[in-house]
Amino acid sequence: MTAERERRRTEEPWRVGVLFSCSGPLALIEQTQLKGTLLAIDEINEAGGIDGREVVPVIYDPGSDDASFAAHAQRLMLDDQVSCIFGCYASSSRKAVLPVVERLDGLLWYPTLYEGFENSANVVYTGAAPNQNSLALCDYLLGRHGQRFFFVGSDYVYPRESNRVMRAFIETGGGEVVGEAYVPLNATRHDFVPIVRQLRQAAPDIVFSTVVGQATTFFYQCFAEAGLDSATMPIASLTTSETEVRAMGHDVARGHLTAASYFQGVAGSSNSDFLARFRKRFGDREPANMCAEAAYFQMHLFSRALAAAGTMESDVLRTCLADLELEAPQGPVRMASGSGHARLWTRIGRVDDAGEFEIIAEAGGPTPADPYLVSHGRNPTA
């Protein structure tokens, strides 16, 4: 190889794939993940890139369609020659992309809470597993709000599997599930009218919601318009973030609960600095959330792993990622050796009068992921 060819090779950018929906029913939340990803890329490049080479995203919009996620993932890896893909919100889209990255030996960096019971060598999981959010939320609700739960979810793999796990937690803790209902992913306000009617009749102590995307706003609005009250029947969720609260209106969201690794109200300079940069890039009115934060810090994890590896080869990157730690906006996070999952913080927030999540319970440190729930010990929050 001539010196000129070697110079061109070493100056070529690091190209990465980015797959988040900017259209369709999940665009409301996936666009925040795109923003977190792009902010981190900006920061990496402004700091000189990785080994002097900038990171360049190759971005496609799958339109909230699982088949399009799979098709774009294959296009990225075969046509665009990209081996690392940052993307997916819904578990169904992750599962659509999974065979592609496994067959072509790429890496999917997945910044979303999920239902667990998966551990692919070709996925980096930076969102919460059930023991990092569901378990603590269940304990909190049983101890403070009652024993009778009603499940409401979007009709796809994550809500159904998450509800299966939550049901086991509830019943082990002495509670019961008194009802369960599902709506289409593209549900409208009308789809929630009969569900609200069921809630009135069943009168549960808690509504556990795994509704996602734009439909979340319709559910909470319909709930409030029916005169149901968060003081006596709170909606507790793993998927309702600051973004959905802004969309539905803080008066509608007031008093409802979410368990997550990150809220905007997390104390510390890492988070305040992150929020300042996020708002400078996207506007003062743009809220950050758990999904944007995970998308942001996973890109910085990638940057550190790539700096150590010096190559985009999946096997080498995976080795360099093991036990890697960084100071994320949520607090210190660390990748586990061998599992591809991150140690994350466990927090519970309640929406206040201003539409912000007041953190009402949190663990004393990051919680190791246990995707297969091998340990069923309780993880109490303070």
C-alpha positions, 0 to 999 in steps of 0.5 A, spaced: 500 500 500 502 506 498 503 512 503 498 516 499 493 510 499 494 509 507 493 516 508 486 516 505 484 510 509 486 512 515 483 519 514 476 516 512 470 517 517 467 511 521 461 510 518 455 508 523 448 506 521 442 510 525 435 507 525 430 511 528 423 512 526 421 519 524 414 517 522 409 513 524 406 511 531 413 511 534 416 517 531 414 521 538 419 517 542 424 515 537 426 522 534 428 523 541 433 517 541 435 520 534 437 526 537 441 523 543 445 519 538 446 525 534 448 530 540 453 525 542 456 524 535 457 532 535 460 531 541 465 526 539 467 529 532 468 536 536 473 533 540 477 530 534 473 524 532 476 517 534 483 517 532 482 523 528 477 520 524 470 523 525 464 519 526 459 519 520 451 517 521 448 513 515 441 515 517 434 511 515 427 512 517 424 505 518 417 509 519 415 505 525 415 498 521 418 492 523 419 490 516 422 496 514 427 496 520 430 489 517 430 491 510 434 498 512 439 494 517 440 489 511 441 495 506 446 498 511 450 492 512 451 490 505 450 496 501 453 502 505 458 497 508 456 499 516 457 494 521 455 498 527 447 500 527 444 504 533 437 504 533 430 501 534 425 502 540 420 497 539 422 490 541 419 487 535 423 492 531 429 489 535 427 482 533 426 484 526 433 487 526 436 481 530 437 476 524 440 481 520 446 483 525 447 476 527 447 473 520 452 478 517 456 479 524 454 486 526 452 490 532 446 493 534 446 498 539 439 498 543 438 504 547 431 502 550 428 498 556 426 491 554 422 485 556 429 481 558 430 473 556 435 475 550 442 475 550 445 476 543 452 477 542 450 481 536 446 486 541 449 491 546 443 492 551 443 499 554 436 500 556 433 497 562 432 489 563 426 488 568 430 487 574 432 494 573 425 497 573 419 492 573 421 489 580 422 496 584 416 499 581 412 493 583 415 493 590 413 500 591 406 500 588 404 494 592 407 497 599 404 504 597 398 503 593 395 497 593 394 490 591 389 490 585 392 491 578 389 492 571 394 492 565 393 496 559 398 495 553 400 496 546 399 489 542 406 487 540 411 483 544 414 488 549 407 489 552 405 482 553 412 479 555 413 485 560 406 484 563 407 476 563 413 478 568 410 483 572 404 479 573 409 474 576 412 479 580 405 482 583 403 475 584 409 473 588 408 479 592 401 478 594 397 482 589 393 480 583 391 482 576 384 484 575 384 485 568 388 486 562 387 489 555 391 491 549 390 496 543 393 497 536 400 500 536 397 506 532 391 506 537 386 512 537 383 516 542 377 512 541 380 505 542 381 507 549 374 509 551 372 501 552 378 500 556 376 506 561 369 503 561 373 497 564 377 501 569 371 504 572 368 497 573 374 493 575 376 499 580 383 497 581 388 500 585 393 501 580 393 501 572 400 498 569 401 501 562 405 499 557 402 503 552 407 506 547 408 512 542 403 517 540 397 512 543 400 513 550 397 521 550 391 518 548 390 513 553 392 518 559 387 524 556 382 519 555 383 517 563 383 524 565 377 526 561 373 520 564 374 523 571 379 518 573 384 520 578 391 519 579 390 520 587 386 514 587 388 510 581 395 512 578 397 509 572 404 506 573 408 505 567 415 503 564 414 507 558 411 514 559 417 519 559 418 527 559 416 526 552 409 523 552 408 528 558 409 534 554 405 531 548 399 529 553 399 536 557 402 536 564 395 537 567 393 530 564 399 527 567 400 529 574 400 524 579 402 518 575 408 514 576 414 511 571 420 507 573 426 509 569 434 509 569 433 517 568 429 523 569 431 530 567 431 531 575 437 527 576 442 531 580 449 532 578 453 536 574 453 530 568 446 531 567 446 538 568 451 539 563 448 534 558 441 538 559 444 544 557 448 541 551 441 538 549 437 544 549 442 548 546 442 543 540 435 542 540 431 548 543 429 549 550 422 546 550 425 539 547 425 534 553 430 529 554 428 522 557 430 515 558 431 513 551 434 519 549 439 519 555 441 511 553 442 513 546 446 518 548 451 515 553 451 508 548 454 512 543 460 515 547 461 508 550 462 506 542 467 511 542 471 509 547 471 502 545 472 504 538 478 508 540 481 502 544 479 497 538 482 501 533 477 497 528 470 496 527 470 488 527 465 486 532 469 481 536 474 486 537 469 491 539 465 486 544 472 485 547 473 492 548 466 494 551 467 489 556 467 492 563 467 499 560 465 504 565 463 512 564 459 517 567 452 518 564 447 523 565 444 518 570 450 516 573 456 512 573 454 506 568 458 500 566 457 494 561 457 487 564 463 482 561 460 477 557 452 479 557 452 485 553 448 489 558 449 495 562 449 496 570 443 502 570 440 506 575 433 504 578 429 510 579 421 511 580 418 518 578 412 522 579 409 527 575 408 534 579 404 540 577 410 543 572 410 536 568 416 534 571 418 527 574 419 528 581 424 522 583 420 519 589 425 513 590 431 510 587 437 505 589 443 507 592 447 505 586 447 502 579 443 495 578 446 489 574 442 487 569 439 480 570 435 479 563 433 472 565 431 473 572 436 468 575 436 472 581 429 473 584 431 477 590 427 484 591 431 490 589 428 495 594 428 502 593 430 507 598 
